[in-house]
Amino acid sequence: MAAPSAAAPAAAAPSTPPPAKAQLQIPGSRDSRSTEPSVDGRSPKVSVLTEGSEDKKGPTTPRQTRQASRKPDAKKTRKHVPLYIVVSRTIVDNTYFMAFTTILTFYALTADDLRIILTEKPADNIFNSIGLLCIFVFTGEVILSCLGKVDYYLSFFFLLDVISTATLLLDLTWISEWMQGGDTGEASELRSGRTARVGARASRVVRVLRLVRILKLYKAYYEAKQRKAERERRKKMGEAEDLWDEADYEALEKGQVRDSESRVGKKLSEMTTRRVICLILAMLLILPLLSKETADQTPYSAGYGANQVWEAFQAKTSNNSTANGQQYASALMQYIYYHSWYVGNSQGIYCPNNNCAGMFLGSLFWFGLAGQSSSTGFTNSLEYAQMDSGVVDQWYGSIREDYLTAYGTMPSSVKATLSEPWSRQCATSSQDLVGVSLIALEVENSNYYKVLCPLDLRLTEIQAFFPKLMTASQEFYLVFYFDMRPFNRTTALFGLSNTVFVMILLVTASLMFTNDANRLVLRPVEKMIGRIEAIRDKPLLAMKMADDEFKAEEIAKERLQRQKQKPWNRVMMEISRLCAFQGRNEVMETVILEKTIIKLGSLLALGFGEAGADIIGKNMSGSDSAGVNAMVPGRKCECIVGVMRVRDFSTATEVLQSKVMMFSNQIAEIVHGVCNEFHGAPNKNTGETFLVIWKESEDSGLESAELMAKFAEGSIVSSAAVIGAVHRSPLLGSYREHPGLQYRLGSNCRVHLSIGLHKGWAIEGAVGSEFKIDCSYLSPNVSIATSIERSTEVYNVSVIVAQSVIDLVSYNMRCQCRLIDRVIIRGSPAPMELYCVDLDYKSLEVDLTARPKVPWNTRQRFKVRQWMEQEKNAVLQKDLSEVFATDEVIAQMREAFTVEFFQLFNMGYQNYSQGEWQVARRMLMEIKSRLAPDDGPSTALLKFMEFPHDFDAPKEWLGVRDLVGY
């Protein structure tokens, strides 16, 4: 039983005193048990005090038992909740309120479009009023949710509601009209010439942002799904009160284990849905902004102005009067300057006030006459189309820069070409072109690439405008070519931006989805596979896995606690959680499954021990079948066998009866804890006898001979430490005052163990059948070790060590053991020497030192196991023979055995071995009369020499005694 020795391992260690109080606490429970002698003289009285169990009638049926176990203490679990939280939670969870907000959400999605389709401007005030109502209701919903819901503030749905509510402001007509430029018609607004374009872009952004409100429908669906799942869970909890019947087992056999969604699947589904929504919204919001408005290409006056110039040209050709000539020249010059290439491509040099009408991404760079140059009309029209320098200079001088829309200027070299003859001949695939190019010359800070003809540019970089007010049979006409390179470059730049944005979006989405799958499913599964493979290779590693897992959890908690102490870290942690769309921490089934694997592995390691490691490994390595083959072949190994027997256990069983399990487990806690510290592996427990194995291992880093020598010394030291810990334990010391035990065993009774150690081979494996197996060690050497332990009664000592173990230890350790006889033991083919470890356990007193009460929880267990692991690792690095002098308990038990005692006994034994029994008798009697009256080996040798030989050695005496009959 683990509870009795919260400090038992430490007490059992050679250098640490055992605990003082005979009070134990069951790990994992709230029962507080105190052990005290009973008045009837039968067994120690164990009183169990359980919270809430005083003066209460316990449950009488299994169902009542389960209900009582699940029902919390109302006084302890009841927590005062402020009224405003209760009211807020009630309102936001109300069915009618949620239905009302859902209806308003549908209205918010369609209201603005319905307003434009079905109504006129007088109805805008009604829609504005309803819009304000929606804003008020949704804002109130956000505030109430922040107050009433624990995990709402700064969550995904909080951001969703805030953004959706903010977009409702864009549906208010006075706000949307203000964004589109207003209705004042001020000169400062008209001066920019882009009011219509700004309004069009604002309207498009509003339409896109309105789509965010769709997320509120997703929220309504999600919350409805959550409420339905909660109702089903509560319904199942009510049905689960009944016991399972046969139909439940049939459902399990058919694979119908669970019909509800797992937390892992639910979490992955939620995160995937949210990420898809965010990605779609990002594309809807960003992609329109990464495109150029078609209204920015050329002004709308390009086509209309071509008609005006053509009409003036026709008037001049029909009547070449001065008035018609001036009208044509004025119309042509106005068209050229209004759409001048240098206004939009000279960085404000030729439009200082930046108020020119031609600042578009498409501008005029070539104008002339189009048609068949071989026709007479085409040649004659060229004379009328050209302008003289006087007209150009006169019109240029009349330009007013203070107009609302200015015309800008041109370089003087370009202006001179306007009055030159139209001699630049160009051609397309179907017609001839004759005209003037405004960018035929290189101009500093403006034009670096000379373009003589329209086709000197790419077809996608030019756009032609010609009069529409002419007949289809017109042989020639005026044509104006606009340079679209700035627009194409801007469009190409936006295209690159679109490509980069989509790439980033796709990569981000891929990484996010992959990260979700890895974090929630793949990495936990891979981790579980790693755990299983590790347990398969080294089944006993599961215990260390549990400790490592607990250590990692504690480190993570401590790091999180330290981070939360700093306000800035808390804010960053919350922001990172929001960016990852993670909710509150919830234990996933994969985590539960991983911890369950570790627990199962730990239980397997505890149940099977080292002897069953091969059984676990071989059964877990097979992947072709789910069947279990427990009857695997045994494995031969070299080991040191330790048999530890509780003296008078049958008497204790009769007296203690049902409490004997607690008694046996209290002793086992000490035996197992001390032996484990010295690399011993507890194996078989029969209540009376404990089998402990020190087996050679490949993980220690030492050679086999050196390792077995360390194990041999560790087995001797651990045996002495076990004896000391048992007699110092206050828990076991309480049995000395037990009336029943005193009546049967005498007033000086105490819990005592006898130990026998032997080294040899053993077959490690499973013993039993397909119905029940025990992992143990079978060998004649186990029987020999048992016989050696039984011989402790013959020699009246606590620990006897066989010659096979002594041959492995160092000289210093051998000096701590006393050679007491050379015997033949049942099962041994050859005589062996027996050594004892002299320990006067009666000199020890129960350790009643008061120690602070430490709660025996998981954290304390982990600390104890870590301390024991450190001590265990240090054992292989130090000289264990020094423990006999440094450990206070062992030194106290050996204090009565002096050098004179050992020397005198050694001389007496040598005379006994050589057949000089009279001399041996004299020396051994001197030991009993003067040095150690209760020395068991001296008494045993004297008794053997006296009966029936009367201290006369037989003629065939070879110094070997037969213990087979004992």
Residue pairs with C-beta under 8 A, 6 or more apart in sequence:
1 24
1 661
1 662
1 665
1 666
1 668
1 669
2 27
2 665
2 669
3 24
3 25
3 26
3 27
3 33
3 856
4 24
4 662
4 665
4 666
4 669
4 731
5 11
5 19
5 24
5 666
5 669
5 670
5 673
5 729
5 731
6 19
6 24
6 25
6 854
6 856
6 860
7 18
7 19
7 851
7 854
7 864
8 18
8 19
8 669
8 670
8 673
8 725
8 729
8 731
9 669
9 673
9 674
9 677
9 864
9 868
10 16
10 18
10 19
10 864
10 867
11 17
11 18
11 19
11 670
11 725
11 728
11 729
11 847
12 18
12 670
12 673
12 674
12 677
12 721
12 722
12 725
13 674
13 677
13 721
13 725
13 871
14 717
14 720
14 721
14 724
14 883
14 886
14 887
14 889
14 890
15 886
15 887
15 888
17 728
17 847
17 849
17 888
17 889
18 725
18 728
18 729
18 730
18 847
19 729
19 730
19 731
19 847
19 851
20 730
20 847
20 848
20 849
20 850
20 851
21 730
21 850
21 851
21 853
22 34
22 35
22 36
22 730
22 731
22 733
22 734
23 32
23 33
23 34
23 35
24 33
24 34
24 35
24 731
25 31
25 32
25 33
25 855
25 856
26 33
27 856
27 857
27 861
30 50
30 51
31 48
31 49
31 50
32 48
32 49
33 46
33 47
33 48
33 49
34 46
34 47
35 44
35 45
35 46
35 731
35 734
36 44
36 45
36 47
36 734
37 44
37 45
37 734
37 737
37 738
37 739
38 44
38 45
38 739
39 45
40 739
41 738
41 739
41 740
41 743
42 655
42 656
42 657
42 739
42 740
43 655
43 656
43 657
43 658
43 659
43 738
43 740
44 656
44 659
44 734
44 735
44 738
46 659
46 662
51 73
52 73
58 68
59 65
59 67
59 68
62 243
63 241
63 242
63 243
66 241
67 241
84 147
85 147
85 148
86 148
87 148
88 144
88 145
88 147
88 148
89 147
89 148
89 149
90 148
91 97
91 144
91 148
92 98
92 141
92 144
92 145
92 148
92 149
93 148
98 220
98 223
98 224
100 137
101 137
101 138
101 141
101 216
101 220
102 217
102 220
104 133
104 134
104 137
104 138
105 213
105 216
105 217
105 220
106 217
107 130
107 134
108 131
108 134
108 164
108 168
108 171
108 210
108 213
108 216
109 210
109 213
109 214
111 127
111 130
111 131
111 171
112 127
112 171
112 210
115 123
115 124
115 127
119 127
124 173
127 171
127 173
128 172
128 173
128 174
131 168
131 171
131 172
132 172
134 168
135 165
135 168
135 169
138 161
138 164
138 165
138 168
139 165
141 161
142 158
142 161
142 162
142 165
145 152
145 157
145 158
145 161
146 152
146 153
146 158
150 584
151 583
151 584
152 158
154 574
154 578
155 578
155 583
156 274
156 578
156 581
156 583
157 219
157 222
159 578
160 212
160 215
160 216
160 218
160 219
161 216
161 219
163 212
163 215
164 212
164 213
164 215
164 216
167 206
167 209
167 210
167 212
167 213
168 213
169 175
170 176
170 179
170 206
170 209
170 210
171 206
171 210
176 202
176 203
176 206
177 183
179 199
179 202
179 206
180 198
180 199
180 202
180 203
181 189
181 195
181 196
181 198
181 199
182 189
187 404
189 195
190 404
191 355
191 404
191 405
192 355
193 355
193 357
193 359
193 405
196 295
197 293
197 295
197 296
200 293
200 295
201 293
204 288
205 288
205 289
208 284
208 285
208 288
209 285
211 281
211 284
212 281
215 277
215 281
218 273
218 277
222 270
229 260
229 261
232 260
233 260
236 260
251 257
261 269
262 589
263 586
263 587
263 588
263 589
264 520
264 521
264 588
264 589
264 590
267 520
267 583
267 586
267 588
268 516
268 517
268 520
268 521
270 583
271 516
271 520
271 581
271 582
272 513
272 516
274 581
275 509
275 512
275 513
275 516
275 581
278 581
279 505
279 509
282 505
283 502
283 505
286 501
287 498
287 501
290 494
290 497
290 498
290 501
291 491
291 494
291 498
292 361
292 487
292 490
292 491
292 494
296 360
296 361
296 487
296 490
297 360
297 361
297 362
297 463
297 484
297 487
298 339
298 360
298 361
298 362
298 363
298 463
298 465
298 482
299 338
299 339
299 357
299 358
299 360
301 338
301 339
301 357
302 339
302 364
302 465
302 480
302 482
303 465
303 468
305 331
305 334
305 335
305 338
305 339
306 335
306 465
306 466
306 467
306 468
306 478
306 480
307 467
307 468
307 469
308 331
308 335
309 328
309 331
309 332
309 335
309 467
309 478
310 467
310 469
310 470
310 477
310 478
311 467
311 469
312 324
312 327
312 328
312 330
312 331
312 332
313 328
313 332
313 384
313 385
313 478
315 324
315 327
315 328
316 324
316 325
316 327
316 328
316 384
317 381
317 384
320 384
325 391
326 391
328 384
329 387
329 391
329 392
329 395
330 395
332 367
332 387
333 387
333 391
333 392
333 395
333 396
333 418
334 407
335 364
335 367
335 480
336 364
336 367
336 418
336 438
337 358
337 399
337 407
337 408
337 410
338 357
338 358
338 407
339 358
339 363
339 364
339 480
339 482
340 350
340 356
340 358
340 363
340 364
340 407
340 408
340 410
340 438
341 363
341 364
341 365
341 438
341 439
341 447
341 483
342 349
342 350
342 408
342 409
342 410
342 411
342 414
342 438
342 443
342 446
342 447
343 350
343 351
343 356
343 358
343 359
343 363
343 407
343 408
344 358
344 359
344 360
344 361
344 363
344 486
345 363
345 446
345 447
345 483
345 486
346 445
346 446
347 445
348 354
349 445
349 446
350 408
350 409
350 410
350 411
350 446
351 358
351 359
351 406
351 408
351 409
352 401
353 401
353 406
355 404
355 405
355 406
356 405
356 406
356 407
356 408
357 405
357 406
357 407
358 364
358 407
358 408
361 484
361 486
361 487
361 490
362 463
362 482
362 483
362 484
362 486
362 487
363 482
363 483
363 486
364 438
364 480
364 481
364 482
364 483
365 437
365 438
365 439
365 451
365 481
365 482
365 483
366 435
366 436
366 437
366 438
366 451
366 453
366 454
366 480
366 481
367 435
367 436
367 478
367 479
367 480
367 481
368 385
368 422
368 424
368 426
368 433
368 434
368 435
368 436
368 478
368 479
369 378
369 381
369 382
369 385
369 422
369 433
369 434
369 435
369 476
369 477
369 478
369 479
370 431
370 432
370 433
370 466
370 476
370 477
370 478
370 479
371 377
371 378
371 431
371 432
371 475
371 476
371 477
372 378
372 431
372 432
372 475
372 476
373 379
373 425
373 432
373 434
375 475
375 476
377 475
377 476
378 432
378 475
378 476
381 476
382 421
382 422
382 434
385 422
385 478
386 419
386 420
386 421
386 422
387 418
387 419
388 419
389 416
389 419
391 419
392 415
392 418
392 419
396 415
399 406
399 407
399 409
400 406
410 438
411 441
411 443
411 446
413 441
413 443
414 438
414 441
414 443
417 436
417 437
417 438
417 440
417 441
418 436
420 436
422 434
422 435
422 436
423 434
424 434
424 435
424 436
424 437
424 440
424 452
424 453
425 432
425 433
425 434
426 432
426 433
426 434
426 435
426 452
426 453
426 454
426 455
427 433
427 453
427 455
428 454
428 455
433 453
433 454
433 479
435 479
437 451
437 452
437 453
439 447
439 449
439 450
439 451
439 483
440 450
440 451
440 452
441 447
441 450
442 448
442 449
442 450
451 457
451 483
454 462
454 464
454 481
455 462
457 483
457 485
460 484
460 488
461 483
461 484
461 485
461 488
462 481
462 482
462 483
462 484
463 481
463 482
463 484
464 479
464 480
464 481
464 482
465 479
465 480
465 481
465 482
466 477
466 478
466 479
466 480
467 477
467 478
470 477
520 588
520 590
521 590
524 588
524 590
524 591
524 593
524 594
525 590
527 594
528 590
528 593
528 594
528 597
531 545
531 594
531 597
531 598
531 601
532 597
532 620
534 541
534 545
535 541
535 542
535 545
535 597
535 601
535 604
535 616
535 620
536 616
536 617
536 620
536 621
537 617
538 613
538 617
539 601
539 604
539 605
539 608
539 612
539 613
539 616
539 617
539 620
540 605
540 610
540 613
541 601
541 605
542 598
542 600
542 601
542 602
542 604
542 605
543 602
543 605
543 606
543 865
544 869
545 598
545 601
545 602
546 598
546 599
546 602
547 862
547 865
547 866
547 869
549 595
549 598
550 858
550 862
551 862
551 866
554 859
554 862
563 569
563 570
563 573
564 570
564 573
604 612
604 616
605 616
608 615
608 616
608 775
609 681
609 682
609 683
609 775
610 681
610 683
610 693
610 695
610 764
611 681
611 683
611 693
611 764
611 765
611 775
611 776
611 777
612 766
612 775
614 632
614 635
614 764
614 765
615 630
615 632
615 765
615 766
615 773
615 775
618 629
618 632
619 628
619 629
619 630
619 632
622 629
630 766
630 768
630 770
630 773
631 766
631 769
631 770
631 773
632 765
632 766
633 765
634 763
634 764
634 765
634 766
634 778
635 763
635 764
635 765
636 761
636 762
636 763
636 764
637 695
637 696
637 761
637 762
637 764
638 695
638 696
638 704
638 708
638 759
638 760
638 761
639 693
639 694
639 695
639 696
639 759
639 760
639 761
639 762
639 777
640 693
640 694
640 708
640 711
640 712
640 715
640 757
640 758
640 759
640 805
641 691
641 692
641 693
641 757
641 758
641 759
641 760
641 762
641 777
641 779
641 781
641 782
641 784
641 785
642 675
642 680
642 691
642 692
642 693
642 694
642 715
642 718
642 719
642 755
642 756
642 757
642 785
643 689
643 690
643 691
643 692
643 755
643 756
643 782
643 785
643 786
643 788
643 789
644 671
644 689
644 690
644 692
644 719
644 722
644 753
644 754
644 755
644 789
645 688
645 689
645 690
645 753
645 754
645 755
645 789
646 652
646 664
646 667
646 687
646 688
646 689
646 751
646 752
646 753
647 752
647 753
647 754
648 745
648 749
649 687
649 688
650 688
651 741
651 744
651 745
652 660
652 663
652 735
652 741
653 660
653 687
654 744
655 738
655 740
655 741
655 744
656 663
656 740
660 687
663 735
664 685
664 687
666 729
666 731
666 732
667 690
667 726
667 732
667 751
667 753
668 682
668 685
668 690
670 722
670 725
670 726
670 729
670 732
671 682
671 690
671 692
671 722
671 753
672 682
672 690
673 868
674 718
674 721
674 722
674 725
675 681
675 682
675 692
675 718
675 722
676 682
676 868
676 872
677 718
677 868
677 871
677 872
677 875
678 714
678 715
678 717
678 718
678 721
678 872
678 875
678 880
679 694
679 710
679 711
679 714
679 872
679 875
679 876
680 692
680 693
680 694
680 714
680 715
680 718
681 692
681 693
681 694
681 695
682 690
682 691
682 692
683 691
683 692
683 693
683 775
683 776
683 777
684 690
684 691
684 774
684 776
685 691
689 786
691 776
691 777
691 782
692 715
693 762
693 777
694 708
694 711
694 712
694 714
694 715
695 764
696 704
696 707
696 708
696 711
697 707
700 707
700 876
702 710
702 876
707 876
708 759
708 808
709 808
709 809
709 810
710 875
710 876
710 880
711 808
712 759
712 805
712 806
712 808
712 809
712 813
713 808
713 809
713 810
713 813
713 880
713 881
714 875
714 880
715 757
715 801
715 805
716 757
716 799
716 801
716 805
716 809
716 813
716 816
716 817
716 837
716 880
717 880
717 883
717 884
717 890
719 755
719 757
719 798
719 799
719 801
719 837
720 799
720 837
720 839
720 884
720 890
720 893
721 883
721 887
721 889
721 890
722 753
722 755
723 752
723 753
723 755
723 798
723 799
723 839
723 841
723 893
724 839
724 841
724 844
724 887
724 889
724 890
724 893
725 889
726 732
726 751
726 752
726 753
727 733
727 750
727 751
727 752
727 841
727 844
727 846
728 844
728 845
728 846
728 847
728 889
729 751
729 846
729 847
730 846
730 847
730 848
732 751
733 750
733 751
733 846
735 741
735 749
735 750
735 751
736 742
736 749
736 750
736 751
736 846
738 749
741 749
742 749
752 798
752 841
753 798
754 789
754 792
754 793
754 797
754 798
754 799
755 789
755 792
755 798
755 799
755 800
756 785
756 786
756 787
756 788
756 789
756 790
756 791
756 792
756 799
756 800
756 801
756 802
757 785
757 788
757 799
757 800
757 801
757 802
757 805
758 781
758 784
758 785
758 788
758 802
758 804
758 805
759 781
759 802
759 804
759 805
759 808
760 779
760 780
760 781
760 784
760 804
761 779
761 781
762 777
762 778
762 779
762 781
762 782
763 777
763 778
763 779
764 775
764 777
765 775
765 776
765 778
766 773
766 774
766 775
767 773
767 774
767 775
767 776
767 778
768 774
780 827
780 828
781 827
783 826
783 827
784 802
784 825
784 826
784 827
784 828
785 802
787 825
787 826
787 827
787 963
788 800
788 802
788 825
788 834
789 800
790 966
791 800
791 823
791 825
791 834
791 963
791 966
792 798
792 799
792 800
794 940
794 963
794 966
795 820
795 821
795 834
795 836
795 936
795 937
795 940
796 934
796 936
796 937
796 939
796 940
797 820
797 836
797 837
797 838
797 839
797 936
797 937
798 837
798 839
798 841
799 836
799 837
799 839
800 820
800 834
800 835
800 836
801 817
801 834
801 835
801 836
801 837
802 832
802 833
802 834
802 835
803 832
803 833
803 834
803 835
804 832
806 814
806 817
806 833
806 835
810 879
810 881
812 879
812 881
812 882
813 880
813 881
815 881
816 837
816 881
816 884
817 835
817 836
817 837
818 835
818 836
818 837
818 838
818 902
818 905
818 906
818 937
819 833
819 834
819 835
819 906
819 909
820 834
820 835
820 836
820 909
820 937
820 940
820 941
821 833
821 834
821 909
821 937
821 940
821 941
821 961
822 831
822 832
822 833
822 834
822 913
822 959
822 960
822 961
823 831
823 832
823 834
823 960
823 961
823 962
823 963
824 830
824 831
824 832
824 960
824 961
824 962
824 963
824 964
825 832
825 963
825 964
826 963
826 964
831 960
836 936
836 937
838 894
838 897
839 890
839 893
839 894
840 893
840 894
840 895
840 896
840 897
841 893
843 892
843 893
843 895
843 896
844 889
844 892
844 893
854 860
883 890
884 890
884 891
884 894
885 891
896 932
897 932
898 931
900 931
901 927
901 931
901 932
901 935
904 923
904 926
904 927
904 931
905 923
905 924
905 927
905 935
905 937
905 938
907 923
908 919
908 920
908 923
908 924
908 927
908 938
908 941
909 920
909 941
911 917
911 919
911 920
911 923
912 920
912 924
912 941
912 945
912 959
913 959
914 959
915 953
915 957
915 959
916 953
917 945
917 949
917 951
917 952
917 953
918 951
920 941
920 945
921 942
921 945
921 951
924 938
924 941
924 942
925 942
927 935
927 938
928 935
928 938
928 939
928 942
932 938
944 961
945 951
945 953
